[in-house]
Structures are given as C-alpha cells and as structure tokens.
Amino acid sequence: MFRALALAVAVAATTGVAGAQASGTYKSTVKPATKTSTVKHTAMKKESQAALQREAKIPEATARATALAEVPNGTVKSSELEREKGKLIYSYDIKVAGKTGVEEIAVNAIDGTIVSREHETPKMEKKEAAKEAKKAK
C-alpha cells in the first residue's frame, strides 16, 4: 500500500508540473538576449593595433616588400594592419607615377600571400575615406 501511495504522489507531482507548463502558468526566470544587445556588443568590440600586431606572423617590412613587388615603380601612400572579412591583413595603397588613383594590395599577415589587388580610382578612394571616418566615430 505504501508503494501505491508513493507512486500516486509522484504521478500527481509530475502531472502538476507538466500541466502547469502546458497551460502556460510555468514562469521562466531566464530572460532571452535581444538581437539588438547582441549586435551592439559585437559591433562595439574593436581590436587594438597592439593585439593585431601580436597575432601577425609576417613582419610588416616583409609584407611591404611583397606588396611593392606586385606594383613595380610604386610608392606606398598609406598602410594599415586590419582584419577584413575574418582575415588579418596588411593593406597598402600604392601610388604609381603617371597613373590616377592607387593600387590597393592586401597581404595576409599570417602567411605572407597576396589576398587581393584592386585599382581604386580617386572617387573610390574618397568614398572609402568617408566610410572609414564614419566607422571611426
């Protein structure tokens, strides 16, 4: 008889919790994260130059030489170490005498390979500079 009573109490307790969950009377104390807070947190995180430099495996001088070898008779106008599309790269804007715009060469800071090469017209350069200034704010 004691077993029957214990079984009945256990069934009643389980049914009560299940019934409360099914009826919507069970209340969760965990608040779900909102998309806005998650996106805001991720967007605000910016890596420092020191952290990026510690991660780079290729010295900047080696990457610069690789970029200049890609653009004969070019002069580095600007450069930066950045993470772009998940890759750590050295980005170089290289000016060639007699040509408008610059050649933008991206060198992988981990293995030293050329990631991309793109000619930027003066209009494209201006647009990119405005985008970078807005991003910096």
PECOR-V650676 format. One record per residue. N is the residue number from 1. NEAR is the number of other ideal C-beta (glycine too) atoms within 8 Angstrom. Layout:
BEGIN
N_NEAR / N_NEAR
END
This chain:
BEGIN
1_4 / 2_5 / 3_6 / 4_7 / 5_8 / 6_8 / 7_8 / 8_8 / 9_8 / 10_8 / 11_8 / 12_8 / 13_8 / 14_8 / 15_8 / 16_8 / 17_9 / 18_8 / 19_8 / 20_9 / 21_9 / 22_6 / 23_6 / 24_5 / 25_6 / 26_7 / 27_4 / 28_4 / 29_3 / 30_4 / 31_3 / 32_4 / 33_6 / 34_6 / 35_6 / 36_6 / 37_8 / 38_9 / 39_8 / 40_8 / 41_8 / 42_7 / 43_6 / 44_6 / 45_6 / 46_4 / 47_7 / 48_6 / 49_7 / 50_6 / 51_8 / 52_14 / 53_8 / 54_6 / 55_8 / 56_13 / 57_6 / 58_13 / 59_6 / 60_10 / 61_6 / 62_9 / 63_14 / 64_12 / 65_8 / 66_11 / 67_15 / 68_11 / 69_7 / 70_9 / 71_11 / 72_4 / 73_5 / 74_10 / 75_7 / 76_12 / 77_7 / 78_6 / 79_10 / 80_6 / 81_13 / 82_8 / 83_8 / 84_8 / 85_3 / 86_4 / 87_9 / 88_11 / 89_13 / 90_15 / 91_13 / 92_15 / 93_13 / 94_15 / 95_10 / 96_11 / 97_6 / 98_3 / 99_6 / 100_4 / 101_10 / 102_11 / 103_14 / 104_13 / 105_13 / 106_13 / 107_16 / 108_13 / 109_13 / 110_9 / 111_6 / 112_9 / 113_6 / 114_11 / 115_8 / 116_7 / 117_8 / 118_6 / 119_7 / 120_11 / 121_8 / 122_7 / 123_6 / 124_9 / 125_12 / 126_8 / 127_8 / 128_9 / 129_8 / 130_8 / 131_8 / 132_8 / 133_8 / 134_7 / 135_6 / 136_5 / 137_4
END
